[in-house]
Amino acid sequence: MDFQTAVKTCIAKYTDFSGRASRSEFWWFFLAQFGVLIITGLIHQYVYVIAALGLLLPALAVGARRLHDIGKSGWFLLLSIIPLINLVLIYFFVQPTQPESNAYGEPPSA
C-alpha cells in the first residue's frame, strides 16, 4: 500500500475498529500523522491541539486494526499508557501480517 492510499484508507475508516490493517497502512499513516503534528506544532499550539485531537480517533482505529492483523486484541492499545511497557506495542506493530485468516477476518490485500 502506498502513502496516499494508506492515509485515505485510515481517514475513511476513522471509526472502524474491526477488520485488519497491513503493516504498510499503519506505518504510512503514522508517518503522515507525525508530519502533520510537526508542521502544526510549528504554526501554533492551538492548531497542534486541534490536529492532534482530529487524528486521535483514526490513529486508535488503525492501531486496533493493526493489532488484529497479528491476532491480538485491540485492547492491547491500553499498554500505551504505561511508561516503558508501551515498547511492547512497537514490537507488535512491526510484526509481519498473518497470512491466514484469523478471528478478525481475512488478511489485508495490500
Backbone as JSON, one array per atom type, in Angstrom:
{
  "sequence": "MDFQTAVKTCIAKYTDFSGRASRSEFWWFFLAQFGVLIITGLIHQYVYVIAALGLLLPALAVGARRLHDIGKSGWFLLLSIIPLINLVLIYFFVQPTQPESNAYGEPPSA",
  "N": [[0.86, -1.17, 0.0], [0.59, 2.18, -0.85], [1.67, 5.52, 0.2], [-0.34, 7.58, -0.13], [-2.72, 6.1, -0.53], [-2.82, 4.68, 1.88], [-3.19, 6.73, 3.8], [-5.64, 7.83, 2.93], [-7.28, 5.58, 3.29], [-7.13, 5.17, 6.08], [-8.23, 7.56, 7.05], [-10.78, 7.37, 5.94], [-11.73, 5.11, 7.26], [-12.04, 5.92, 9.92], [-13.55, 5.36, 12.18], [-13.7, 2.68, 12.26], [-13.08, -0.03, 13.96], [-12.89, -2.67, 13.53], [-11.78, -5.54, 11.67], [-8.76, -5.74, 9.67], [-5.51, -4.22, 9.38], [-2.83, -3.59, 7.23], [0.76, -3.77, 7.68], [2.11, -1.79, 6.25], [0.06, 0.06, 5.81], [-0.47, 0.97, 8.43], [2.06, 2.11, 9.2], [2.54, 4.05, 7.2], [0.41, 5.78, 7.7], [1.1, 6.54, 10.28], [3.48, 7.98, 9.75], [2.41, 10.09, 8.21], [0.73, 11.29, 10.13], [2.64, 12.04, 12.03], [4.11, 13.91, 10.54], [2.12, 15.88, 10.04], [1.59, 16.7, 12.66], [4.08, 17.76, 13.42], [4.34, 19.94, 11.63], [2.01, 21.46, 12.26], [2.59, 22.0, 14.89], [4.64, 23.78, 14.62], [3.3, 25.93, 13.61], [1.22, 26.91, 15.42], [0.26, 26.51, 18.86], [-2.45, 25.98, 19.41], [-3.42, 25.16, 16.93], [-1.98, 22.82, 16.68], [-3.08, 21.29, 18.79], [-5.71, 20.99, 17.88], [-5.26, 19.54, 15.52], [-4.07, 17.24, 16.61], [-6.15, 16.2, 18.17], [-7.99, 15.76, 16.13], [-6.76, 13.72, 14.69], [-6.6, 11.68, 16.48], [-8.66, 9.67, 16.85], [-8.67, 8.3, 14.26], [-6.04, 7.28, 14.45], [-6.16, 5.58, 16.68], [-8.0, 3.74, 15.7], [-6.68, 2.61, 13.43], [-4.54, 1.53, 14.76], [-5.75, -0.42, 16.37], [-6.78, -2.07, 14.35], [-4.38, -2.87, 13.22], [-3.27, -4.39, 15.29], [-5.16, -6.41, 15.3], [-4.46, -7.59, 12.92], [-2.22, -9.1, 13.51], [-3.28, -10.93, 15.15], [-3.9, -10.13, 17.73], [-5.76, -8.57, 20.41], [-7.47, -5.45, 20.14], [-7.5, -4.12, 22.49], [-5.01, -4.14, 23.55], [-3.89, -1.73, 22.99], [-4.15, -0.19, 25.2], [-1.83, -0.53, 26.6], [-0.22, 1.53, 25.93], [-0.41, 3.56, 27.75], [1.21, 2.98, 29.85], [4.34, 3.71, 31.01], [7.38, 2.76, 29.38], [6.51, 0.06, 29.17], [4.96, 0.35, 27.0], [6.59, -0.06, 24.86], [6.28, -2.62, 24.04], [4.13, -2.48, 22.34], [5.27, -1.32, 20.05], [6.85, -3.42, 19.24], [4.8, -5.25, 18.59], [3.58, -3.84, 16.48], [5.48, -3.95, 14.43], [5.5, -6.54, 13.61], [5.12, -9.13, 11.13], [2.35, -9.52, 8.84], [-0.23, -11.87, 9.52], [-0.55, -14.56, 7.38], [-2.77, -16.18, 7.06], [-6.35, -16.46, 7.6], [-7.8, -15.0, 10.53], [-9.42, -14.56, 13.73], [-10.32, -12.03, 13.29], [-10.8, -11.59, 10.66], [-10.19, -11.77, 7.07], [-6.87, -11.66, 5.63], [-5.33, -8.44, 4.99], [-5.44, -6.89, 1.74], [-3.29, -5.43, 0.74]],
  "CA": [[0.0, 0.0, 0.0], [1.41, 3.39, -0.92], [1.41, 6.55, 1.19], [-1.62, 8.26, -0.33], [-3.79, 5.13, -0.3], [-2.88, 4.38, 3.31], [-3.78, 7.86, 4.52], [-7.06, 7.88, 2.56], [-7.97, 4.45, 3.93], [-7.23, 5.4, 7.53], [-9.18, 8.64, 7.29], [-12.12, 6.86, 5.6], [-12.13, 4.12, 8.28], [-11.63, 6.5, 11.19], [-14.29, 4.78, 13.31], [-13.79, 1.24, 12.03], [-12.14, -0.74, 14.81], [-12.95, -4.09, 13.18], [-11.01, -5.86, 10.48], [-7.31, -5.8, 9.77], [-4.74, -3.22, 8.64], [-1.49, -4.08, 6.93], [1.87, -3.07, 8.32], [2.39, -0.57, 5.49], [-1.02, 1.02, 6.07], [-0.26, 1.56, 9.75], [3.25, 2.95, 9.28], [2.37, 5.23, 6.36], [-0.45, 6.72, 8.42], [1.9, 7.06, 11.39], [4.36, 8.99, 9.17], [1.59, 11.25, 7.86], [0.31, 11.92, 11.37], [3.84, 12.66, 12.6], [4.39, 15.11, 9.74], [1.08, 16.88, 10.3], [1.76, 17.24, 14.01], [5.28, 18.6, 13.42], [4.03, 21.19, 10.93], [1.04, 22.25, 13.02], [3.28, 22.46, 16.09], [5.43, 24.96, 14.25], [2.39, 27.04, 13.31], [0.68, 27.44, 16.68], [-0.1, 25.46, 19.81], [-3.86, 25.64, 19.27], [-3.56, 24.39, 15.69], [-1.44, 21.5, 17.01], [-4.06, 20.57, 19.61], [-6.84, 20.63, 17.01], [-4.81, 18.45, 14.63], [-3.86, 16.04, 17.41], [-7.47, 15.65, 18.5], [-8.6, 15.29, 14.89], [-6.11, 12.49, 14.23], [-6.58, 10.69, 17.56], [-9.56, 8.54, 16.57], [-8.13, 7.45, 13.19], [-4.83, 6.59, 14.92], [-6.6, 4.47, 17.53], [-8.67, 2.74, 14.86], [-5.69, 1.87, 12.64], [-3.75, 0.75, 15.72], [-6.53, -1.61, 16.73], [-6.82, -2.96, 13.18], [-3.03, -3.45, 13.06], [-3.16, -5.46, 16.28], [-6.0, -7.52, 14.8], [-3.75, -8.23, 11.82], [-1.27, -10.08, 14.04], [-4.02, -11.85, 16.0], [-4.03, -9.6, 19.09], [-6.92, -7.74, 20.66], [-7.26, -4.01, 20.1], [-7.37, -3.62, 23.86], [-3.59, -4.0, 23.85], [-3.54, -0.32, 22.87], [-4.09, 0.39, 26.54], [-0.45, -0.59, 27.07], [0.46, 2.78, 25.62], [-0.45, 4.5, 28.88], [2.18, 2.54, 30.85], [5.68, 4.04, 30.52], [8.31, 1.7, 29.02], [5.79, -1.15, 28.74], [4.39, 0.63, 25.68], [7.52, -0.55, 23.85], [5.71, -3.88, 23.56], [3.28, -2.13, 21.2], [6.13, -1.15, 18.88], [7.18, -4.79, 18.82], [3.62, -5.8, 17.93], [3.31, -3.12, 15.24], [6.44, -4.31, 13.37], [5.36, -7.95, 13.27], [4.52, -9.34, 9.81], [0.95, -9.89, 8.73], [-0.54, -13.3, 9.49], [-1.05, -14.82, 6.02], [-4.05, -16.9, 7.08], [-7.45, -15.77, 8.27], [-7.87, -15.16, 11.97], [-10.73, -14.22, 14.3], [-10.66, -10.67, 12.9], [-11.12, -11.53, 9.24], [-9.23, -12.15, 6.04], [-5.7, -10.78, 5.59], [-5.5, -7.27, 4.11], [-5.0, -7.15, 0.37], [-2.0, -4.8, 0.43]],
  "C": [[0.9, 1.23, 0.0], [0.91, 4.44, 0.09], [0.01, 7.14, 1.07], [-2.8, 7.32, -0.06], [-3.95, 4.81, 1.18], [-3.55, 5.49, 4.09], [-5.27, 7.97, 4.2], [-7.85, 6.77, 3.25], [-8.16, 4.69, 5.41], [-8.21, 6.51, 7.86], [-10.61, 8.16, 6.99], [-12.64, 5.88, 6.65], [-11.83, 4.64, 9.68], [-12.4, 5.98, 12.4], [-14.42, 3.27, 13.19], [-12.7, 0.53, 12.82], [-12.14, -2.24, 14.53], [-12.14, -4.31, 11.9], [-9.52, -5.81, 10.75], [-6.67, -4.69, 8.93], [-3.33, -3.75, 8.43], [-0.43, -3.23, 7.63], [2.15, -1.76, 7.59], [1.31, 0.49, 5.72], [-0.8, 1.71, 7.41], [0.91, 2.54, 9.74], [3.18, 4.16, 8.36], [1.47, 6.25, 7.05], [0.29, 7.33, 9.6], [2.82, 8.18, 10.89], [3.58, 10.25, 8.81], [1.16, 12.01, 9.11], [1.48, 12.65, 12.01], [4.17, 13.96, 11.86], [3.39, 16.23, 9.99], [1.28, 17.51, 11.67], [3.02, 18.1, 14.13], [4.97, 19.95, 12.79], [3.06, 22.05, 11.72], [1.65, 22.74, 14.33], [4.13, 23.69, 15.83], [4.55, 26.18, 14.0], [1.89, 27.69, 14.6], [0.24, 26.28, 17.56], [-1.56, 25.03, 19.65], [-4.12, 24.83, 18.0], [-3.05, 22.96, 15.92], [-2.46, 20.67, 17.8], [-5.25, 20.13, 18.77], [-6.46, 19.48, 16.09], [-4.64, 17.15, 15.41], [-5.19, 15.39, 17.79], [-8.17, 15.09, 17.27], [-8.03, 13.97, 14.4], [-6.1, 11.39, 15.29], [-7.43, 9.46, 17.24], [-9.08, 7.69, 15.39], [-6.88, 6.69, 13.62], [-5.19, 5.41, 15.81], [-7.22, 3.35, 16.69], [-7.65, 1.93, 14.05], [-4.79, 1.06, 13.55], [-4.45, -0.53, 16.13], [-6.58, -2.59, 15.56], [-5.46, -3.6, 12.93], [-2.81, -4.58, 14.06], [-4.01, -6.67, 15.88], [-5.27, -8.29, 13.71], [-2.74, -9.27, 12.3], [-1.95, -11.01, 15.04], [-4.17, -11.39, 17.44], [-5.29, -8.76, 19.19], [-6.55, -6.27, 20.58], [-7.1, -3.4, 21.48], [-5.9, -3.51, 24.29], [-3.12, -2.56, 23.68], [-3.48, 0.38, 24.22], [-2.7, 0.31, 27.14], [0.29, 0.72, 26.84], [0.43, 3.78, 26.77], [0.54, 4.13, 29.98], [3.58, 2.86, 30.32], [6.56, 2.79, 30.39], [7.63, 0.41, 28.59], [5.2, -0.92, 27.35], [5.35, 0.26, 24.55], [7.07, -1.9, 23.28], [4.83, -3.61, 22.34], [4.12, -1.95, 19.94], [6.53, -2.51, 18.34], [6.01, -5.42, 18.07], [3.4, -5.16, 16.56], [4.27, -3.49, 14.11], [6.36, -5.78, 12.97], [4.73, -8.09, 11.88], [3.05, -9.77, 9.91], [0.79, -11.41, 8.79], [-1.16, -13.62, 8.13], [-2.41, -15.52, 5.99], [-5.12, -16.04, 7.77], [-7.34, -15.99, 9.77], [-9.25, -14.72, 12.44], [-11.21, -12.84, 13.85], [-10.9, -10.51, 11.42], [-10.01, -12.02, 8.35], [-8.02, -11.21, 6.1], [-5.94, -9.58, 4.66], [-4.88, -7.52, 2.75], [-3.64, -6.54, 0.06], [-1.16, -4.65, 1.68]]
}
